[in-house]
């Protein structure tokens, strides 16, 4: 799954060197209607 972190910040592209945070990922997942889950091994 791809998460649009830039959209969370209201921009098309994040500035070079921007450090994506856990909060960014949480907000982007909520915006996408997704819920992070632990990976399972096969």
N, C-alpha and C positions, 0 to 999 in steps of 0.2 A: 504494500500500500504506500502511496505517496501522499505526504501531508504538505499542504500549502502554507508554510510558515510565513511567507511574505504577505499573504492575504490577511493573516492575523494582525499584521502591523499596518494594513491598509496600503501596501505598495505592491508593485509588480515584481520587483527584484530587491533582494536584500543587499546592503552595501558589501563590498569585498571585505573579507575578514570577519564578518558578523559571526559571533559565536551563538549558535542555537542552544537555547536552554531547555531544561526539562519542562518549565512552564510553557514555553513556546510550543513544544510537542503536545502537551496536554490540551492547550487551547486549540491547536490545529486539529487534533483528533476529535474534540467536541464539535468543532465547526463542521467536520466531515461526517459526524454522526457515528464515529467509530469509538471503540473502547480498547485501549491497549490490553494485551494479554500476554502471559508468559508463553514462550516458545515450548513446543513439545517435541520430544525426540521420537524418531521413528523406530 
